[in-house]
Amino acid sequence: MEQDDQLLALMAQRNWIILVVLVLGSLLWQSLPVTMGVLAGGVLVIINYRWLGRSLFKVLGNPVSGAEKGFKRNYLFRLIFIASSIYLLLVRGGVHPVALMVGLSVVVINLLVTIAKRLY
């Protein structure tokens, strides 16, 4: 169990490292919408990842009969929050859509790195 906790802490730290690398890479385009898209997408997905982790720990740590309803409600609220945030970033925020997708892929990149490290 301790090894899993260390893995989760390492992954949380690596999310931020990957985001910094992607933001620094986006500076090559010398475009504020591109850099802000990568940054906004990365921060949004990291917030979502932590929010999901807390929800899962809460429901798995205390499996009472009503916990799953709270988890489902929280899931729906989180989905609405993420969807509206992406909508506002694209429509009102003026971020580049491809850059936003790159930022949103921070956790996916982290998972791929973690799997590759575990396999080799």
ZANUTOR-409492 format. One record per atom (N, C-alpha, C): residue in three letters; atom name; x, y, z. Coordinates in pm, 1 decimal. Layout:
+-------+------+----------+----------+----------+
: kolke : pake :       px :       py :       pz :
+-------+------+----------+----------+----------+
:   ALA :   CA :        X :        Y :        Z :
...
+-------+------+----------+----------+----------+
END
This chain:
+-------+------+----------+----------+----------+
: kolke : pake :       px :       py :       pz :
+-------+------+----------+----------+----------+
:   MET :    N :     82.0 :   -119.6 :      0.0 :
:   MET :   CA :      0.0 :      0.0 :      0.0 :
:   MET :    C :     86.2 :    125.6 :      0.0 :
:   GLU :    N :    197.2 :    121.4 :     72.8 :
:   GLU :   CA :    285.1 :    237.5 :     79.2 :
:   GLU :    C :    345.7 :    267.4 :    -57.1 :
:   GLN :    N :    379.0 :    161.0 :   -132.7 :
:   GLN :   CA :    435.2 :    179.3 :   -265.4 :
:   GLN :    C :    333.1 :    246.4 :   -358.1 :
:   ASP :    N :    205.3 :    211.4 :   -344.2 :
:   ASP :   CA :    100.8 :    274.5 :   -424.5 :
:   ASP :    C :     85.9 :    421.7 :   -388.6 :
:   ASP :    N :     93.8 :    453.2 :   -259.0 :
:   ASP :   CA :     85.5 :    593.2 :   -217.3 :
:   ASP :    C :    202.7 :    673.4 :   -272.3 :
:   GLN :    N :    320.8 :    613.3 :   -273.0 :
:   GLN :   CA :    437.0 :    681.0 :   -329.6 :
:   GLN :    C :    419.6 :    701.2 :   -479.4 :
:   LEU :    N :    361.6 :    602.8 :   -547.6 :
:   LEU :   CA :    338.5 :    614.1 :   -690.9 :
:   LEU :    C :    242.4 :    728.3 :   -720.7 :
:   LEU :    N :    134.6 :    737.4 :   -643.0 :
:   LEU :   CA :     38.8 :    845.4 :   -664.2 :
:   LEU :    C :    100.6 :    981.8 :   -638.0 :
:   ALA :    N :    183.1 :    991.7 :   -534.3 :
:   ALA :   CA :    250.0 :   1118.7 :   -505.2 :
:   ALA :    C :    348.9 :   1153.8 :   -616.0 :
:   LEU :    N :    420.8 :   1054.5 :   -665.6 :
:   LEU :   CA :    514.9 :   1077.5 :   -774.5 :
:   LEU :    C :    442.3 :   1120.3 :   -901.4 :
:   MET :    N :    329.5 :   1057.3 :   -928.9 :
:   MET :   CA :    252.2 :   1094.2 :  -1047.3 :
:   MET :    C :    196.4 :   1235.3 :  -1035.4 :
:   ALA :    N :    153.4 :   1273.3 :   -916.2 :
:   ALA :   CA :    102.9 :   1409.8 :   -896.1 :
:   ALA :    C :    213.9 :   1511.5 :   -921.1 :
:   GLN :    N :    332.4 :   1480.9 :   -874.8 :
:   GLN :   CA :    446.3 :   1569.9 :   -897.2 :
:   GLN :    C :    484.5 :   1571.6 :  -1045.0 :
:   ARG :    N :    483.8 :   1455.5 :  -1109.0 :
:   ARG :   CA :    521.1 :   1447.0 :  -1250.0 :
:   ARG :    C :    421.1 :   1519.8 :  -1339.5 :
:   ASN :    N :    293.4 :   1526.9 :  -1299.8 :
:   ASN :   CA :    195.5 :   1604.4 :  -1377.4 :
:   ASN :    C :    243.1 :   1747.9 :  -1394.8 :
:   TRP :    N :    289.4 :   1808.4 :  -1286.2 :
:   TRP :   CA :    333.8 :   1947.6 :  -1290.6 :
:   TRP :    C :    461.4 :   1962.6 :  -1372.6 :
:   ILE :    N :    550.4 :   1865.6 :  -1363.0 :
:   ILE :   CA :    674.5 :   1870.5 :  -1441.3 :
:   ILE :    C :    642.8 :   1862.9 :  -1590.4 :
:   ILE :    N :    554.3 :   1772.5 :  -1628.1 :
:   ILE :   CA :    515.2 :   1759.3 :  -1768.4 :
:   ILE :    C :    448.5 :   1887.1 :  -1816.7 :
:   LEU :    N :    364.3 :   1945.9 :  -1733.4 :
:   LEU :   CA :    298.1 :   2070.6 :  -1771.2 :
:   LEU :    C :    400.5 :   2181.7 :  -1794.7 :
:   VAL :    N :    499.8 :   2193.9 :  -1707.2 :
:   VAL :   CA :    602.8 :   2297.0 :  -1724.6 :
:   VAL :    C :    679.1 :   2274.5 :  -1854.7 :
:   VAL :    N :    713.5 :   2149.3 :  -1883.6 :
:   VAL :   CA :    784.7 :   2118.6 :  -2008.5 :
:   VAL :    C :    698.9 :   2155.0 :  -2129.6 :
:   LEU :    N :    571.3 :   2122.2 :  -2126.0 :
:   LEU :   CA :    482.9 :   2154.5 :  -2238.1 :
:   LEU :    C :    465.6 :   2305.3 :  -2254.5 :
:   VAL :    N :    453.0 :   2376.8 :  -2142.9 :
:   VAL :   CA :    439.5 :   2523.2 :  -2150.6 :
:   VAL :    C :    567.1 :   2585.5 :  -2205.9 :
:   LEU :    N :    682.5 :   2537.3 :  -2160.3 :
:   LEU :   CA :    808.8 :   2589.0 :  -2214.0 :
:   LEU :    C :    821.1 :   2557.9 :  -2363.3 :
:   GLY :    N :    776.4 :   2441.0 :  -2404.3 :
:   GLY :   CA :    776.3 :   2406.5 :  -2546.0 :
:   GLY :    C :    681.6 :   2493.9 :  -2626.7 :
:   SER :    N :    569.5 :   2533.0 :  -2567.1 :
:   SER :   CA :    472.9 :   2617.1 :  -2637.7 :
:   SER :    C :    525.9 :   2759.1 :  -2659.1 :
:   LEU :    N :    624.4 :   2798.0 :  -2581.1 :
:   LEU :   CA :    682.8 :   2931.2 :  -2598.7 :
:   LEU :    C :    754.5 :   2944.5 :  -2733.2 :
:   LEU :    N :    790.9 :   2832.4 :  -2795.0 :
:   LEU :   CA :    856.0 :   2835.9 :  -2926.3 :
:   LEU :    C :    764.7 :   2896.8 :  -3033.2 :
:   TRP :    N :    632.9 :   2885.1 :  -3015.0 :
:   TRP :   CA :    538.8 :   2942.0 :  -3111.0 :
:   TRP :    C :    525.3 :   3092.3 :  -3095.0 :
:   GLN :    N :    571.8 :   3146.3 :  -2984.8 :
:   GLN :   CA :    564.5 :   3289.8 :  -2955.8 :
:   GLN :    C :    422.8 :   3342.8 :  -2975.3 :
:   SER :    N :    328.5 :   3269.0 :  -2923.4 :
:   SER :   CA :    188.1 :   3304.6 :  -2935.4 :
:   SER :    C :    122.4 :   3289.5 :  -2798.9 :
:   LEU :    N :     63.7 :   3397.2 :  -2749.9 :
:   LEU :   CA :     -3.1 :   3392.6 :  -2619.3 :
:   LEU :    C :   -120.4 :   3294.1 :  -2617.8 :
:   PRO :    N :   -206.1 :   3289.8 :  -2722.7 :
:   PRO :   CA :   -315.6 :   3191.3 :  -2720.1 :
:   PRO :    C :   -266.4 :   3046.5 :  -2712.5 :
:   VAL :    N :   -153.8 :   3015.8 :  -2775.7 :
:   VAL :   CA :   -100.5 :   2879.5 :  -2770.4 :
:   VAL :    C :    -50.4 :   2848.5 :  -2629.8 :
:   THR :    N :     30.4 :   2936.2 :  -2573.7 :
:   THR :   CA :     84.5 :   2912.9 :  -2439.9 :
:   THR :    C :    -26.3 :   2908.3 :  -2335.9 :
:   MET :    N :   -121.0 :   2999.3 :  -2345.9 :
:   MET :   CA :   -232.1 :   2999.4 :  -2249.4 :
:   MET :    C :   -320.4 :   2876.8 :  -2266.0 :
:   GLY :    N :   -334.6 :   2826.2 :  -2388.0 :
:   GLY :   CA :   -412.0 :   2704.6 :  -2410.0 :
:   GLY :    C :   -348.0 :   2584.0 :  -2344.2 :
:   VAL :    N :   -216.1 :   2570.2 :  -2360.2 :
:   VAL :   CA :   -145.0 :   2459.0 :  -2297.3 :
:   VAL :    C :   -153.3 :   2471.2 :  -2145.6 :
:   LEU :    N :   -129.0 :   2590.3 :  -2094.5 :
:   LEU :   CA :   -132.0 :   2611.6 :  -1949.2 :
:   LEU :    C :   -271.0 :   2586.9 :  -1891.6 :
:   ALA :    N :   -373.1 :   2644.8 :  -1954.9 :
:   ALA :   CA :   -510.2 :   2629.1 :  -1904.1 :
:   ALA :    C :   -555.2 :   2483.4 :  -1910.1 :
:   GLY :    N :   -526.2 :   2415.7 :  -2020.3 :
:   GLY :   CA :   -564.6 :   2274.7 :  -2031.9 :
:   GLY :    C :   -494.2 :   2188.4 :  -1929.0 :
:   GLY :    N :   -365.7 :   2214.2 :  -1908.1 :
:   GLY :   CA :   -290.2 :   2136.9 :  -1809.8 :
:   GLY :    C :   -340.3 :   2156.7 :  -1668.0 :
:   VAL :    N :   -363.2 :   2282.0 :  -1631.1 :
:   VAL :   CA :   -413.4 :   2309.7 :  -1495.8 :
:   VAL :    C :   -551.7 :   2248.5 :  -1477.4 :
:   LEU :    N :   -634.9 :   2259.2 :  -1579.0 :
:   LEU :   CA :   -770.5 :   2203.7 :  -1570.5 :
:   LEU :    C :   -768.3 :   2052.2 :  -1552.7 :
:   VAL :    N :   -685.1 :   1982.7 :  -1627.8 :
:   VAL :   CA :   -681.7 :   1837.0 :  -1617.1 :
:   VAL :    C :   -616.6 :   1792.5 :  -1485.9 :
:   ILE :    N :   -520.8 :   1867.9 :  -1435.2 :
:   ILE :   CA :   -460.0 :   1832.6 :  -1306.6 :
:   ILE :    C :   -560.4 :   1851.7 :  -1193.0 :
:   ILE :    N :   -638.7 :   1958.2 :  -1200.0 :
:   ILE :   CA :   -744.1 :   1979.8 :  -1100.3 :
:   ILE :    C :   -844.3 :   1864.3 :  -1106.5 :
:   ASN :    N :   -884.3 :   1825.5 :  -1227.7 :
:   ASN :   CA :   -978.8 :   1715.0 :  -1244.9 :
:   ASN :    C :   -921.9 :   1584.0 :  -1191.0 :
:   TYR :    N :   -794.2 :   1558.9 :  -1216.8 :
:   TYR :   CA :   -728.0 :   1436.7 :  -1170.2 :
:   TYR :    C :   -726.5 :   1429.3 :  -1017.2 :
:   ARG :    N :   -691.9 :   1540.6 :   -953.7 :
:   ARG :   CA :   -689.6 :   1543.0 :   -806.6 :
:   ARG :    C :   -830.8 :   1529.9 :   -748.7 :
:   TRP :    N :   -925.4 :   1594.0 :   -812.1 :
:   TRP :   CA :  -1064.1 :   1588.6 :   -767.8 :
:   TRP :    C :  -1116.0 :   1445.2 :   -776.2 :
:   LEU :    N :  -1087.2 :   1377.0 :   -886.5 :
:   LEU :   CA :  -1127.0 :   1237.4 :   -901.8 :
:   LEU :    C :  -1059.4 :   1149.2 :   -797.0 :
:   GLY :    N :   -930.4 :   1172.5 :   -773.2 :
:   GLY :   CA :   -857.9 :   1094.9 :   -672.0 :
:   GLY :    C :   -918.3 :   1109.3 :   -534.1 :
:   ARG :    N :   -950.7 :   1232.4 :   -496.9 :
:   ARG :   CA :  -1012.9 :   1254.1 :   -365.3 :
:   ARG :    C :  -1148.7 :   1186.3 :   -356.0 :
:   SER :    N :  -1226.4 :   1194.8 :   -463.9 :
:   SER :   CA :  -1358.4 :   1130.6 :   -463.7 :
:   SER :    C :  -1346.1 :    979.1 :   -449.5 :
:   LEU :    N :  -1250.2 :    920.3 :   -520.8 :
:   LEU :   CA :  -1231.4 :    775.8 :   -512.1 :
:   LEU :    C :  -1183.3 :    733.0 :   -373.8 :
:   PHE :    N :  -1089.5 :    808.2 :   -316.0 :
:   PHE :   CA :  -1043.9 :    775.0 :   -181.1 :
:   PHE :    C :  -1158.4 :    783.3 :    -81.3 :
:   LYS :    N :  -1244.2 :    881.5 :    -99.8 :
:   LYS :   CA :  -1355.6 :    899.2 :     -7.5 :
:   LYS :    C :  -1454.6 :    783.3 :    -17.6 :
:   VAL :    N :  -1489.4 :    743.4 :   -139.5 :
:   VAL :   CA :  -1589.2 :    637.9 :   -155.8 :
:   VAL :    C :  -1530.2 :    499.8 :   -124.6 :
:   LEU :    N :  -1402.9 :    477.6 :   -155.7 :
:   LEU :   CA :  -1342.4 :    347.7 :   -126.9 :
:   LEU :    C :  -1299.4 :    335.4 :     18.7 :
:   GLY :    N :  -1268.6 :    447.6 :     80.9 :
:   GLY :   CA :  -1226.5 :    444.6 :    220.2 :
:   GLY :    C :  -1342.2 :    428.8 :    317.1 :
:   ASN :    N :  -1461.4 :    466.6 :    274.8 :
:   ASN :   CA :  -1578.8 :    458.0 :    361.0 :
:   ASN :    C :  -1696.1 :    403.4 :    278.5 :
:   PRO :    N :  -1696.1 :    274.5 :    250.9 :
:   PRO :   CA :  -1799.5 :    217.7 :    163.1 :
:   PRO :    C :  -1933.5 :    197.5 :    233.7 :
:   VAL :    N :  -1998.7 :    306.1 :    265.5 :
:   VAL :   CA :  -2132.7 :    296.0 :    323.1 :
:   VAL :    C :  -2234.5 :    295.9 :    209.5 :
:   SER :    N :  -2357.7 :    270.7 :    242.1 :
:   SER :   CA :  -2459.8 :    251.7 :    138.2 :
:   SER :    C :  -2483.9 :    377.1 :     53.7 :
:   GLY :    N :  -2470.9 :    495.7 :    108.8 :
:   GLY :   CA :  -2498.8 :    617.0 :     32.0 :
:   GLY :    C :  -2377.3 :    677.6 :    -35.0 :
:   ALA :    N :  -2260.9 :    618.3 :    -16.8 :
:   ALA :   CA :  -2137.8 :    677.3 :    -69.8 :
:   ALA :    C :  -2135.8 :    679.2 :   -222.2 :
:   GLU :    N :  -2193.4 :    576.3 :   -284.5 :
:   GLU :   CA :  -2188.9 :    572.6 :   -430.1 :
:   GLU :    C :  -2277.0 :    680.1 :   -492.5 :
:   LYS :    N :  -2385.2 :    716.3 :   -426.1 :
:   LYS :   CA :  -2470.3 :    824.6 :   -477.0 :
:   LYS :    C :  -2394.8 :    956.8 :   -473.3 :
:   GLY :    N :  -2321.8 :    978.5 :   -364.7 :
:   GLY :   CA :  -2240.9 :   1099.3 :   -355.0 :
:   GLY :    C :  -2131.9 :   1102.5 :   -460.9 :
:   PHE :    N :  -2072.5 :    986.4 :   -488.1 :
:   PHE :   CA :  -1969.1 :    978.9 :   -590.5 :
:   PHE :    C :  -2027.6 :   1009.3 :   -727.7 :
:   LYS :    N :  -2144.7 :    954.1 :   -757.5 :
:   LYS :   CA :  -2208.2 :    979.4 :   -887.1 :
:   LYS :    C :  -2245.5 :   1126.8 :   -902.1 :
:   ARG :    N :  -2296.6 :   1186.1 :   -796.4 :
:   ARG :   CA :  -2332.5 :   1328.1 :   -799.2 :
:   ARG :    C :  -2207.3 :   1413.3 :   -819.9 :
:   ASN :    N :  -2100.3 :   1377.9 :   -748.1 :
:   ASN :   CA :  -1974.3 :   1448.6 :   -761.3 :
:   ASN :    C :  -1918.3 :   1433.2 :   -902.6 :
:   TYR :    N :  -1931.0 :   1314.5 :   -960.2 :
:   TYR :   CA :  -1884.2 :   1288.1 :  -1096.3 :
:   TYR :    C :  -1957.6 :   1377.6 :  -1195.9 :
:   LEU :    N :  -2088.3 :   1385.9 :  -1181.8 :
:   LEU :   CA :  -2168.1 :   1469.5 :  -1271.5 :
:   LEU :    C :  -2129.9 :   1616.5 :  -1256.1 :
:   PHE :    N :  -2113.9 :   1662.2 :  -1131.9 :
:   PHE :   CA :  -2074.9 :   1800.9 :  -1107.9 :
:   PHE :    C :  -1937.5 :   1829.9 :  -1168.2 :
:   ARG :    N :  -1844.1 :   1734.7 :  -1152.8 :
:   ARG :   CA :  -1709.6 :   1751.8 :  -1207.5 :
:   ARG :    C :  -1714.7 :   1757.6 :  -1360.0 :
:   LEU :    N :  -1796.2 :   1672.9 :  -1420.8 :
:   LEU :   CA :  -1810.7 :   1671.5 :  -1566.0 :
:   LEU :    C :  -1867.6 :   1804.7 :  -1616.8 :
:   ILE :    N :  -1966.8 :   1856.1 :  -1548.9 :
:   ILE :   CA :  -2025.5 :   1985.4 :  -1587.0 :
:   ILE :    C :  -1922.0 :   2096.7 :  -1571.1 :
:   PHE :    N :  -1845.4 :   2092.6 :  -1463.1 :
:   PHE :   CA :  -1740.6 :   2193.6 :  -1439.9 :
:   PHE :    C :  -1635.8 :   2190.2 :  -1550.4 :
:   ILE :    N :  -1588.4 :   2072.7 :  -1585.4 :
:   ILE :   CA :  -1484.3 :   2059.6 :  -1688.2 :
:   ILE :    C :  -1539.2 :   2102.6 :  -1824.4 :
:   ALA :    N :  -1659.1 :   2057.5 :  -1859.7 :
:   ALA :   CA :  -1717.4 :   2092.2 :  -1989.4 :
:   ALA :    C :  -1739.9 :   2242.3 :  -2001.1 :
:   SER :    N :  -1792.7 :   2304.3 :  -1896.6 :
:   SER :   CA :  -1815.0 :   2448.6 :  -1904.1 :
:   SER :    C :  -1684.4 :   2526.3 :  -1904.6 :
:   SER :    N :  -1583.8 :   2476.2 :  -1834.6 :
:   SER :   CA :  -1453.7 :   2542.7 :  -1835.9 :
:   SER :    C :  -1391.6 :   2537.2 :  -1975.0 :
:   ILE :    N :  -1398.1 :   2421.4 :  -2038.9 :
:   ILE :   CA :  -1344.3 :   2408.8 :  -2174.5 :
:   ILE :    C :  -1421.4 :   2498.8 :  -2270.4 :
:   TYR :    N :  -1552.3 :   2501.3 :  -2257.3 :
:   TYR :   CA :  -1634.7 :   2587.7 :  -2341.9 :
:   TYR :    C :  -1594.9 :   2733.7 :  -2324.2 :
:   LEU :    N :  -1584.0 :   2778.1 :  -2200.5 :
:   LEU :   CA :  -1547.7 :   2918.3 :  -2175.1 :
:   LEU :    C :  -1407.3 :   2950.5 :  -2224.4 :
:   LEU :    N :  -1315.3 :   2857.3 :  -2208.4 :
:   LEU :   CA :  -1178.9 :   2880.8 :  -2257.0 :
:   LEU :    C :  -1176.6 :   2895.8 :  -2409.0 :
:   LEU :    N :  -1253.9 :   2814.7 :  -2478.3 :
:   LEU :   CA :  -1254.3 :   2821.2 :  -2624.0 :
:   LEU :    C :  -1332.1 :   2941.1 :  -2676.6 :
:   VAL :    N :  -1446.7 :   2970.0 :  -2616.0 :
:   VAL :   CA :  -1532.8 :   3075.8 :  -2668.1 :
:   VAL :    C :  -1490.5 :   3213.9 :  -2616.9 :
:   ARG :    N :  -1465.7 :   3225.2 :  -2488.9 :
:   ARG :   CA :  -1434.7 :   3356.0 :  -2429.9 :
:   ARG :    C :  -1287.0 :   3376.2 :  -2399.2 :
:   GLY :    N :  -1216.2 :   3266.3 :  -2378.1 :
:   GLY :   CA :  -1076.9 :   3277.5 :  -2334.5 :
:   GLY :    C :   -977.7 :   3304.1 :  -2444.9 :
:   GLY :    N :  -1014.5 :   3275.1 :  -2567.3 :
:   GLY :   CA :   -926.0 :   3299.7 :  -2679.4 :
:   GLY :    C :   -804.2 :   3209.7 :  -2684.7 :
:   VAL :    N :   -815.1 :   3090.0 :  -2630.5 :
:   VAL :   CA :   -702.4 :   2997.4 :  -2635.1 :
:   VAL :    C :   -708.6 :   2917.8 :  -2765.1 :
:   HIS :    N :   -593.8 :   2869.4 :  -2807.6 :
:   HIS :   CA :   -586.8 :   2789.1 :  -2929.1 :
:   HIS :    C :   -639.7 :   2648.8 :  -2898.1 :
:   PRO :    N :   -733.6 :   2596.5 :  -2978.6 :
:   PRO :   CA :   -794.9 :   2466.1 :  -2948.2 :
:   PRO :    C :   -695.7 :   2350.0 :  -2944.1 :
:   VAL :    N :   -600.1 :   2346.9 :  -3035.4 :
:   VAL :   CA :   -502.8 :   2237.5 :  -3036.3 :
:   VAL :    C :   -412.5 :   2246.7 :  -2914.2 :
:   ALA :    N :   -375.5 :   2368.2 :  -2877.8 :
:   ALA :   CA :   -292.4 :   2387.5 :  -2759.1 :
:   ALA :    C :   -367.8 :   2345.2 :  -2633.1 :
:   LEU :    N :   -497.6 :   2373.1 :  -2629.5 :
:   LEU :   CA :   -579.1 :   2329.1 :  -2516.6 :
:   LEU :    C :   -580.9 :   2176.6 :  -2508.7 :
:   MET :    N :   -592.9 :   2109.5 :  -2622.1 :
:   MET :   CA :   -590.6 :   1962.8 :  -2621.7 :
:   MET :    C :   -455.8 :   1909.1 :  -2575.5 :
:   VAL :    N :   -348.8 :   1976.1 :  -2614.8 :
:   VAL :   CA :   -215.7 :   1934.4 :  -2568.8 :
:   VAL :    C :   -207.5 :   1948.0 :  -2417.6 :
:   GLY :    N :   -255.8 :   2058.1 :  -2364.6 :
:   GLY :   CA :   -256.0 :   2076.6 :  -2219.8 :
:   GLY :    C :   -342.2 :   1973.3 :  -2148.7 :
:   LEU :    N :   -455.3 :   1940.7 :  -2208.4 :
:   LEU :   CA :   -544.6 :   1841.5 :  -2148.0 :
:   LEU :    C :   -485.6 :   1700.7 :  -2150.0 :
:   SER :    N :   -379.8 :   1680.0 :  -2225.4 :
:   SER :   CA :   -319.6 :   1546.4 :  -2234.6 :
:   SER :    C :   -208.5 :   1523.6 :  -2132.3 :
:   VAL :    N :   -189.5 :   1615.2 :  -2039.3 :
:   VAL :   CA :    -82.2 :   1602.1 :  -1939.4 :
:   VAL :    C :    -93.2 :   1471.2 :  -1862.1 :
:   VAL :    N :   -209.6 :   1438.9 :  -1813.2 :
:   VAL :   CA :   -227.1 :   1317.3 :  -1732.2 :
:   VAL :    C :   -208.8 :   1192.5 :  -1818.4 :
:   VAL :    N :   -254.1 :   1196.6 :  -1942.7 :
:   VAL :   CA :   -235.8 :   1082.0 :  -2033.2 :
:   VAL :    C :    -86.6 :   1058.6 :  -2058.1 :
:   ILE :    N :    -12.5 :   1165.9 :  -2083.6 :
:   ILE :   CA :    132.5 :   1154.5 :  -2102.4 :
:   ILE :    C :    196.0 :   1095.6 :  -1976.9 :
:   ASN :    N :    152.8 :   1143.6 :  -1861.4 :
:   ASN :   CA :    205.6 :   1093.8 :  -1734.7 :
:   ASN :    C :    176.9 :    944.4 :  -1718.0 :
:   LEU :    N :     58.4 :    901.9 :  -1750.9 :
:   LEU :   CA :     24.8 :    759.7 :  -1741.0 :
:   LEU :    C :    111.7 :    675.5 :  -1835.5 :
:   LEU :    N :    134.9 :    724.5 :  -1956.0 :
:   LEU :   CA :    219.8 :    652.3 :  -2050.3 :
:   LEU :    C :    363.2 :    642.9 :  -1999.2 :
:   VAL :    N :    414.8 :    751.4 :  -1941.3 :
:   VAL :   CA :    549.9 :    750.7 :  -1884.6 :
:   VAL :    C :    557.5 :    651.8 :  -1768.6 :
:   THR :    N :    457.3 :    652.4 :  -1683.0 :
:   THR :   CA :    454.0 :    562.1 :  -1568.2 :
:   THR :    C :    449.5 :    416.2 :  -1612.8 :
:   ILE :    N :    367.1 :    387.3 :  -1711.8 :
:   ILE :   CA :    360.3 :    250.1 :  -1762.4 :
:   ILE :    C :    493.1 :    208.4 :  -1823.4 :
:   ALA :    N :    553.1 :    296.0 :  -1902.0 :
:   ALA :   CA :    681.7 :    263.6 :  -1964.9 :
:   ALA :    C :    789.6 :    239.4 :  -1859.0 :
:   LYS :    N :    790.5 :    319.6 :  -1752.7 :
:   LYS :   CA :    888.6 :    300.5 :  -1646.4 :
:   LYS :    C :    866.2 :    169.6 :  -1572.4 :
:   ARG :    N :    740.5 :    131.2 :  -1555.3 :
:   ARG :   CA :    709.6 :      6.3 :  -1485.8 :
:   ARG :    C :    743.5 :   -116.5 :  -1569.6 :
:   LEU :    N :    729.6 :   -103.3 :  -1701.8 :
:   LEU :   CA :    755.9 :   -216.7 :  -1789.6 :
:   LEU :    C :    904.1 :   -238.2 :  -1813.7 :
:   TYR :    N :    981.3 :   -130.5 :  -1814.8 :
:   TYR :   CA :   1124.0 :   -143.9 :  -1849.6 :
:   TYR :    C :   1215.4 :   -109.4 :  -1738.4 :
+-------+------+----------+----------+----------+
END
